[in-house]
Amino acid sequence: MKTRNEDILYFSSDKLAALGLESLLSTLPCAGQIHELWSLSTVIAQCEKLKPRLLVCIFHENMPLAGTLKVLYALQQQFPAMQMLVLTRRLLPLMHALSRYLPSLTVLDLKSSRQMLSSRLLTSINTHAQVQLLEGADIILPDRQLRVLLMMAWGYSMEHIGIRLGISHKTVNAHKLNALTRLQIKSKNDMADLFMVIDELRMLVSWLRLQGNGKLSELNFYSLEELLEA
């Protein structure tokens, strides 16, 4: 009988953290090999080549978040049996919310204890049971709220957004405040991180709605951008 691949693939945007993570991974009771991923842009190709049991990613403050949501969703679709563990302090409520829709994704605070991290790694390696999810943001926002945030990220003023959408600037501001509350954006750093991924978030929300309505059977991941044109 063919045994399950137990290899582990990991990526860290910080080299010191990568050394610490590799040291911790080497202590796990895992029969597979540990492989370092040098660039997140190659993760899908490497997962296709190695077929790892587990992918661990560390997103530090020095790493641009642009592209991360799309990659996580693509990995879920293409490798549903592979477990993913993301460690970060960036947009944690949003990341936790995303894990509610991606069954193989677990998100952990980067400042979690070594004991907690070891426990989550063992759970990811040994079982398919979902970890109890923490409270997260509400990412399934109305499209109008997502459009407002996207146009803000493009540098449009409240007045200009109102003109483009055919609503008053007060209504635009209300959409903005409601969206930020639901996404649990509480600081300027959070806002900057959100603007890096807001186009991906809008696409993913559209994608998840189609998935919930059973309309994804004839679509593929690379048609995701077309949802913005609807």
C-alpha positions as a printed Julia matrix, in Angstrom:
230×3 Matrix{Float64}:
   0.0    0.0     0.0
   1.32   3.45   -0.92
   2.09   5.54    2.14
   1.18   9.19    2.51
   3.91  11.72    1.76
   5.09  13.26    5.06
   7.33  15.99    3.61
   7.08  19.53    5.01
   7.61  22.7     2.98
   8.2   26.01    4.74
   8.64  29.66    3.83
   9.62  32.65    5.96
  10.11  36.26    4.9
  12.67  36.59    7.73
  15.83  34.47    7.64
  16.31  34.3    11.4
  12.73  33.14   11.79
  13.37  30.57    9.06
  16.24  29.1    11.08
  14.09  28.91   14.2
  11.22  27.32   12.31
  13.45  24.73   10.68
  14.9   23.85   14.09
  11.41  23.35   15.49
  10.23  21.33   12.49
  13.24  19.03   12.82
  12.07  18.0    16.3
   8.67  16.78   15.09
   8.0   13.04   14.83
   7.69  13.17   11.05
   9.14  10.62    8.63
   9.34  13.06    5.73
  11.94  15.59    4.67
  11.89  19.33    5.37
  12.26  21.68    2.39
  12.76  25.44    2.5
  10.91  27.62    0.02
  12.89  30.71   -0.96
  10.14  32.65   -2.67
   6.38  32.59   -2.22
   5.98  33.13   -5.96
   7.19  29.55   -6.57
   5.06  27.87   -3.91
   2.48  26.35   -6.28
   5.19  24.87   -8.51
   7.06  23.49   -5.5
   3.9   21.99   -4.01
   3.17  20.33   -7.33
   6.7   18.9    -7.41
   7.06  17.82   -3.76
   3.43  17.05   -2.8
   4.13  18.01    0.85
   1.89  16.99    3.75
   2.25  20.43    5.33
   3.13  23.95    4.2
   4.18  26.46    6.87
   4.47  30.18    6.05
   5.71  33.07    8.2
   4.59  36.52    7.08
   6.73  39.06    8.94
   6.31  42.82    9.04
   9.01  43.19    6.37
   7.0   41.24    3.79
   4.52  42.86    1.37
   1.19  41.04    1.64
   0.18  41.6    -1.97
  -0.56  38.24   -3.57
  -0.83  36.23   -0.35
  -4.61  35.81   -0.27
  -4.72  34.69   -3.87
  -1.91  32.19   -3.28
  -3.6   30.72   -0.2
  -6.86  30.28   -2.07
  -5.11  28.74   -5.08
  -3.3   26.27   -2.81
  -6.58  25.26   -1.17
  -8.13  24.59   -4.57
  -5.2   22.73   -6.1
  -3.94  20.81   -3.05
  -6.94  20.28   -0.74
  -5.23  17.41    1.13
  -2.22  19.59    2.06
  -2.45  21.35    5.4
  -1.35  25.0     5.59
  -0.22  26.88    8.69
   0.34  30.65    8.47
   2.08  32.54   11.26
   1.68  36.3    11.19
   0.6   39.41   13.08
  -0.6   41.1     9.91
  -4.38  41.43    9.46
  -4.95  38.61   11.94
  -8.76  38.97   12.15
  -8.99  38.9     8.35
  -6.67  35.89    8.14
  -8.68  34.03   10.79
 -11.84  34.79    8.84
 -10.26  33.45    5.66
  -9.46  30.18    7.42
 -13.19  29.65    7.98
 -13.59  29.3     4.22
 -10.37  27.39    3.51
 -10.62  24.09    5.45
  -6.92  23.25    5.16
  -5.73  26.65    6.47
  -4.79  27.34   10.09
  -3.66  30.82   11.17
  -1.59  31.43   14.28
  -0.3   34.61   15.91
   3.41  34.93   15.19
   3.99  35.7    18.88
   2.46  32.4    20.0
   4.53  30.27   22.36
   6.79  27.51   21.08
   4.57  24.99   22.85
   1.47  26.29   21.07
   3.24  26.24   17.71
   4.47  22.68   18.26
   0.96  21.58   19.17
  -0.55  23.13   16.03
   2.18  21.62   13.86
   1.53  18.16   15.28
  -2.2   18.57   14.72
  -1.62  19.59   11.11
   0.71  16.67   10.45
  -1.19  13.89   12.19
  -4.88  14.62   11.64
  -7.38  16.25    9.32
  -9.35  17.6    12.27
  -9.93  21.34   12.14
  -8.47  23.46   14.91
 -11.02  25.49   16.83
 -11.27  28.79   15.01
 -10.75  32.09   16.76
 -13.07  35.02   16.27
 -12.2   36.73   13.05
 -13.4   39.49   10.8
 -16.41  39.34    8.52
 -14.87  39.21    5.05
 -18.08  38.62    3.07
 -18.74  42.32    2.62
 -21.27  43.84    0.2
 -19.67  44.63   -3.14
 -20.32  48.36   -2.68
 -18.22  48.42    0.5
 -15.44  46.48   -1.22
 -15.52  48.85   -4.19
 -15.18  51.85   -1.87
 -12.12  50.32   -0.17
 -10.61  49.39   -3.52
 -11.0   52.93   -4.86
  -9.53  54.33   -1.65
  -6.51  52.08   -2.2
  -6.22  53.55   -5.7
  -6.01  57.03   -4.15
  -9.49  58.38   -4.94
 -11.01  60.92   -2.55
 -14.4   60.4    -0.88
 -15.92  62.96   -3.25
 -14.45  61.32   -6.36
 -15.6   57.87   -5.22
 -19.1   59.25   -4.67
 -19.18  60.69   -8.17
 -17.96  57.44   -9.73
 -20.48  55.32   -7.8
 -23.35  57.79   -8.01
 -23.73  58.26   -4.24
 -23.01  61.1    -1.8
 -19.61  61.38   -0.11
 -21.39  60.87    3.22
 -22.69  57.51    2.0
 -19.17  56.67    0.79
 -17.81  57.44    4.26
 -20.51  55.28    5.86
 -19.56  52.37    3.58
 -15.92  52.85    4.51
 -16.57  52.89    8.26
 -18.87  49.88    8.12
 -16.34  47.91    6.07
 -13.43  48.73    8.37
 -15.48  47.74   11.4
 -16.43  44.4     9.9
 -12.83  43.72    8.84
 -11.56  44.81   12.29
  -9.12  47.34   10.84
  -7.95  49.43   13.79
  -4.68  51.15   12.87
  -2.89  52.9    10.03
  -0.64  49.86    9.63
  -3.72  47.64    9.31
  -5.11  50.03    6.7
  -1.86  49.94    4.7
  -1.87  46.13    4.79
  -5.53  46.03    3.78
  -4.88  48.25    0.78
  -2.21  45.76   -0.36
  -4.75  42.94   -0.55
  -8.11  44.67   -1.07
  -8.28  43.81   -4.78
  -7.61  40.15   -3.95
 -10.15  40.23   -1.12
 -12.83  41.56   -3.43
 -12.08  38.86   -5.97
 -12.08  36.15   -3.3
 -15.4   37.3    -1.87
 -16.92  37.1    -5.36
 -15.35  33.68   -5.81
 -16.66  32.42   -2.46
 -20.15  33.65   -3.29
 -20.06  31.72   -6.57
 -18.77  28.68   -4.71
 -21.61  28.96   -2.2
 -24.1   29.14   -5.05
 -22.63  26.09   -6.76
 -21.52  28.03   -9.85
 -17.82  27.13   -9.91
 -17.9   23.84  -11.79
 -16.86  25.33  -15.13
 -14.48  28.0   -13.81
 -10.78  27.83  -13.0
  -8.65  29.91  -10.66
  -7.06  31.98  -13.37
 -10.44  33.4   -14.37
 -10.73  34.98  -10.92
  -9.76  38.47  -12.14
 -12.69  38.43  -14.57
 -15.08  38.61  -11.63
 -14.07  42.23  -11.1
 -15.32  43.14  -14.55
 -18.86  41.93  -13.88
